[in-house]
Amino acid sequence: MEAIELLREAYNSLDFSLDFISVNNGLFNVKNTKFARVGTFVIIDENEYIITALDNDLKQFQINDNTYNQTPTNIALKAPYFAHGTAQMQNNEWANAQFDEQKFPSIYIREVIREQEFTEQSGNVLERESAITIYFLDSVNFAEWSTQDHYDLIIPELRYIKNAYKEQIIKHKKTGKIDSFDNVVRVNFGIYTDTRGNTEAMFNDRMSAIEIGFTLPIYIDFKTNCNTKN
């Protein structure tokens, strides 16, 4: 199995459904707001709404329909966008999105992926080990936000997405034992100025991110997953 295939299947296993409590004029009370923020899309009975106000402490959010009062059957946050490729390829893809809401928040797997493949003669239960770098990204207000604003407004939701995705990767039937993840919080990420005053960019958009790096072991036979506790 290719590493990207495994990572995509882990992404498809993500569940961002919300446990509904009550609604009054579009103000929802739920058990957990998960990675919600103002501007996040929420899907209510297959219809998309935008969160216009949020209180994580009270676990409340307001949608852009203050007449909504019916009890929903299903309610979930719209999943983050899944992307992979080189930074240049990803910039080109994002350039086609008219609004930030069409591309953020994102789970971006950086390529090229370097791998070590094992021969049958090695007797290894692993097919390969892949060096993976993943960025959890969201757009930010560079003009008005302080550094602390990034930590208060963006990093918590990115950390929630990161932890949820890591859990699905670890639980995947083809994933071997993962001992550790490297984590880097990248506030004001995307465009920066080097020590000579030159402006450098990995991405064209202004954003903040959490980066993780790890070695992904992929089994030949998926009957045993060392990360699963019996």
C-alpha positions in Angstrom: 0.0 0.0 0.0 1.2 3.5 -0.9 1.7 5.9 2.0 -0.6 8.4 0.5 -3.4 5.8 0.1 -3.1 4.9 3.8 -3.2 8.6 4.8 -6.2 9.2 2.6 -8.1 6.3 4.1 -7.2 7.6 7.6 -8.6 11.0 6.5 -11.8 9.4 5.3 -12.3 7.8 8.7 -12.4 11.2 10.5 -15.7 12.0 12.2 -16.6 15.5 13.0 -20.2 15.0 13.9 -21.6 17.1 16.8 -23.8 15.9 19.6 -26.9 18.2 19.5 -28.5 19.5 22.6 -30.8 22.4 21.6 -31.3 25.2 19.1 -33.0 28.6 19.4 -33.1 31.0 16.5 -30.0 29.5 14.9 -28.0 29.4 18.2 -26.9 25.8 18.8 -25.9 24.1 22.0 -23.8 21.0 21.6 -21.7 18.8 23.8 -18.4 19.6 22.0 -17.5 22.3 19.5 -14.5 20.3 18.3 -12.5 22.5 15.8 -15.2 25.0 15.1 -14.3 28.7 14.6 -16.1 31.7 13.2 -16.3 31.1 9.4 -16.3 27.3 9.7 -18.9 25.5 7.6 -21.3 23.2 9.6 -23.5 20.7 7.7 -27.0 20.3 9.2 -29.1 17.6 7.5 -27.1 17.9 4.3 -27.3 21.7 4.1 -24.3 23.9 4.6 -24.3 26.9 7.0 -21.6 29.2 8.3 -20.8 29.7 11.9 -21.0 33.4 12.6 -20.4 33.4 16.3 -18.9 30.9 18.7 -18.4 30.4 22.5 -16.3 27.3 23.2 -16.7 27.6 26.9 -20.5 27.5 26.7 -20.3 25.1 23.7 -22.5 27.3 21.6 -22.4 28.6 18.0 -24.6 30.7 15.9 -25.3 30.0 12.2 -26.1 32.4 9.4 -29.9 31.6 9.7 -31.4 33.2 12.8 -34.8 31.6 12.0 -33.5 28.0 12.4 -35.4 26.3 15.2 -36.0 22.7 14.1 -34.3 19.7 15.6 -31.7 18.3 13.2 -31.2 14.7 12.4 -27.5 15.1 11.6 -25.1 17.8 12.4 -21.3 17.9 11.7 -18.5 20.3 11.0 -17.3 20.2 7.4 -14.1 18.2 7.2 -10.8 20.0 6.6 -9.6 19.9 3.1 -7.2 17.1 2.2 -4.2 17.9 0.0 -0.9 16.4 -1.0 1.9 17.2 -3.4 4.9 19.6 -3.6 4.5 23.1 -2.2 4.5 24.5 -5.7 1.8 22.2 -6.9 -0.3 23.0 -3.8 0.1 26.7 -4.4 -1.2 26.3 -7.9 -4.2 24.3 -6.7 -5.1 26.8 -4.0 -4.8 29.6 -6.5 -7.9 28.3 -8.2 -9.9 28.7 -4.9 -11.8 32.0 -4.9 -12.2 32.2 -1.1 -10.3 31.0 1.9 -13.3 29.0 3.0 -12.7 26.8 -0.1 -9.3 25.6 1.0 -9.0 26.1 4.8 -8.6 24.6 7.2 -6.4 22.0 5.4 -4.5 18.8 6.1 -1.6 19.0 3.7 0.9 16.1 3.2 4.1 17.4 1.8 5.8 15.6 -1.0 8.3 14.2 -2.1 7.9 11.2 0.3 11.1 9.3 0.9 10.7 5.6 1.7 12.7 2.5 2.7 11.3 -0.7 1.1 12.0 -4.1 2.6 12.7 -7.2 0.5 11.0 -10.6 1.1 14.4 -12.0 2.0 14.7 -9.6 5.0 11.9 -11.4 6.8 10.5 -8.1 7.8 6.8 -7.9 8.5 6.8 -4.4 7.1 6.5 -3.6 3.4 8.0 -0.1 3.8 8.7 2.8 6.1 7.8 6.3 4.8 9.1 9.6 6.1 6.0 11.8 6.4 5.5 15.5 7.0 2.0 16.9 7.5 0.9 20.5 7.9 -2.4 21.4 9.5 -3.1 24.9 8.1 -5.6 27.7 8.5 -5.8 31.3 7.2 -5.0 34.2 9.5 -5.3 37.9 9.8 -1.7 39.1 9.5 -2.6 42.8 9.4 -4.4 42.9 12.7 -3.5 39.9 14.8 -0.7 39.7 17.4 1.3 36.5 17.8 -0.8 35.6 20.8 -4.0 35.9 18.7 -2.7 33.1 16.5 -2.3 30.9 19.6 -5.7 31.9 20.9 -7.7 31.7 17.7 -6.1 29.2 15.4 -3.7 26.9 17.1 -6.3 25.2 19.4 -8.5 24.1 16.4 -5.5 23.0 14.5 -4.3 20.9 17.4 -7.8 19.3 17.6 -7.6 18.3 13.9 -4.0 17.1 14.3 -4.9 14.8 17.2 -8.0 13.4 15.5 -6.0 12.7 12.4 -3.1 11.1 14.2 -5.5 8.8 16.0 -6.9 7.5 12.7 -3.4 7.0 11.2 -2.4 5.0 14.3 -5.6 2.9 14.2 -5.3 2.1 10.5 -5.1 -1.7 9.9 -1.9 -1.4 7.8 0.0 0.9 10.2 2.9 -0.5 12.2 4.1 0.7 15.6 4.7 4.4 15.6 7.0 5.4 18.5 6.9 9.2 18.3 5.8 12.3 16.4 7.8 15.5 16.0 5.6 18.6 16.4 6.3 22.2 15.4 3.9 25.1 15.9 4.4 27.6 13.0 2.7 30.9 13.8 2.7 33.4 11.0 3.7 30.6 8.6 3.8 30.8 4.8 5.5 34.1 4.1 8.6 35.3 6.0 11.7 37.4 5.8 15.1 36.0 6.1 18.1 37.6 7.9 19.1 39.5 4.7 15.7 41.1 4.4 14.6 38.9 1.5 11.0 37.7 1.5 10.7 34.0 1.2 7.6 31.8 0.9 6.6 28.2 1.1 3.0 29.0 0.4 1.4 32.1 -1.2 -1.3 32.3 1.4 -0.8 33.8 4.9 -1.5 31.2 7.5 -0.5 29.5 10.7 0.1 25.8 11.0 1.1 22.9 13.1 3.6 20.6 11.5 4.2 17.0 12.4 6.9 14.6 11.2 7.1 10.9 11.7 8.1 7.5 10.2 5.1 5.6 8.9 5.6 1.8 9.0 3.3 0.0 6.6 2.6 -3.7 7.1 2.8 -6.4 4.4 0.0 -8.2 6.2 -2.5 -6.0 8.1 -3.7 -8.7 10.5 -1.7 -7.2 13.4 -1.6 -3.5 14.4 0.9 -2.9 17.2 -0.8 0.4 18.1 -4.1 -1.3 19.0 -4.5 -2.4 22.6 -6.5 -5.5 23.3 
